[in-house]
Amino acid sequence: MPGMPYPPLADLETLAALFYDTLDELGQFTEVEPVEMPPVYQHLLAHEEHMTVTVEQYYGDRVDVEVVAKRHDPPHYSRKILLRRREDHVVVQYGIVRINLGVLAEQVRDEILSERWPLGTILIRHDVLRRVRLLNLWRVEAGPDLQRLFELDGSQTTYGRTAVIDCNDEPAIELIEIVREGLGHG
């Protein structure tokens, strides 16, 4: 209902707990302001746009989704994903996504559950009325799982964000998005 406050949103720890026993397995997180981030990370994360679109524009290449793990606790569907550049399959982004499928049309739900396309691509293709709300920006010291998924030799610093996507004026999608450190333009 317009004008009503949004219900409480899952925080970083709650989203990470969908796939991790402790947040440290993913990384050490410190909240930062945009001015505390290197310019490339400001460009990639400090905005209210879909990350799929942002990383595709930045790298000049389409990205494909790889679902690493998933949970289906109706009405929520959650997944831990990697976005890979199509040209060379290099991982450019990690994410945890929790989606309230109950607020989406059946065709959109079916495409999400097919796990064939990045979430932003699906929402844009179906012209779902959406708004991305940036909640927090994070400096991330990569933990063991993020090091493995990003193929890092030890912990490195990178950056991420938590955000919510409202679909049809309802909070529908909660996100942790972390971009891979040290790649430069494609």
N, C-alpha and C positions, 0 to 999 in steps of 0.2 A: 504494500500500500504506500503510495507516495507520501513523503514527509515522515514516515515511520523510521526510527533509527534502525540501522543494520544490526542483525544478531551478532553476538560475539564471534570473531573469526579465529580459526586455529592459528596458533603462533608457530614459530620456527620449531620449537621442541615437539609440539603436538604433531606437526606434519612429519618430522623426521622419525618420530616414534612409530609411524606406520610401517617402517622398514628397518629400523635400527633399535638395538637395545639401549644404546646411549648415543647422544649427539656427537661425542668424540670420535665415533667410528666414521662419521662423515667429515667432521672437521671442527676446528675451534673458530667460533664466530664472534666478531666484534662489530657492533653497529657503528656505521660511519655516515657522515654527511657527504653529499656529492663532491664538495671541494676537497675532501680528504682522499679522493680516489684519483688514480692516474687518468688522464683525459680519455684514453681509449675505453676504460671501464665506465666512465661517466657516459660516454656516447652509447655504449652497449646496454647499460642497465638503468640509468637515471632518467626514466621516461615512463609514459603510460601508454605504450604501444605493445603489440604482440612481439615476443622475442623471436618467433619464427621469421617474421618479416624483417626485424632488425638484423639478425645474423645473416639472413640471405642477402640483404642489401650490403652489409659490411663486407662479406666475403665474395660477393658477386657470383654466388652459386646457390642452387637449391640445397635444402637439407632434408634428410630422411630421418625418421624416428626409429629408434631401437628400444623396445620395451625390455628392461632388464629384470623387473619384478612387478607383480601386480596383486591387487586385492579387490574383491568385490563384496562389499558390505552394504547391500541395498539400503537406501537409494544411492549410496556412494560407490564410486569406482575410483580406485587409486592406482597410480603406477609410478614407478621409478624409471626414468628414461634417459637416453642419450640422443642428442641431435648430431648427426654426422654430415659433413659436406659430401654432396653427391659425387663430385669429381674424384676425390681421393679417399673418401670414407674416414677422414680424420674427425675425431670427436671435437666439437666446438662448444657444446653445452650439455650440462647435466641438469636433471630436474626431478622433483617430486610434485605430482599433481593429484589433488583430490577433487573429484567432480561430483556434484549432486545431479545425477542423471534425471531426476524427477522434474527438473525445470527446463529440460531440453526436448525438442521434438524427436519423435521416434527415429526418423532417418538420420538425424545428427547423432543420437545415441548409438545407433547401429554402426555408423562410420567410426566413432570413437572406439567402440568395443572391437572393431575389426583390427585395430592397432597398426594400420597401414600408412597413416598420414600423421604429421604433426598436428596437434590440437588447433593451433592458430589457423592452419590451412583449412581445416574442416569448418571452423566457425566462419571464416571469411567466405568460403565457397558457398555456404548455405545462407549467407547474409543474415546471420543471427545478430540481432541488436545487442551490442556488447560494449562494455567500457572496462578498461584495465585500470585498476587502482593500485598504485605503488604504495606498499606499506612500509618497508624498511630496506635499507641498503646495508650490505655486510662485507667486511674484510674476512676472508676465509683462509685459514691455515689448513691445507688439505689433510684430512685424516686418512687412515689406511684404505678405506673403501674408495674414496675419491681419488687417492693416488693410483689405485689399481685401475679404476675406470678411465682416468685421464692418462694412464701409462706414464706416470711420473716416477723419477728416481728419488723418493723421499718427499718430505713435505715442502710445498711451495705455497706462496701467497697468491690468491686469486680473489675474485669478488663475485658477489651474488646479490640476490634480492628476494624478498617475499612480496607477493602481490595477490590480489583477488580480481577475478574477472566477473563482472555482473553480466548476466545474459537476460535479455528481456526485462531489465530493471530489477533483477533478483540476484543476490550473491550466489554464484553457481560453482565457481572454480577457485580453489586455493592453490598457490604455487610457491615452491622454492626453486629458483633458477640460478645456476652458477655457471659462469663462462670459463672456458679453459684458458689458462695462463700461457702467455708467450707465443701466440700463433701469428700475429700480424695479418695483413690483408692477404687474401688468397690469390 
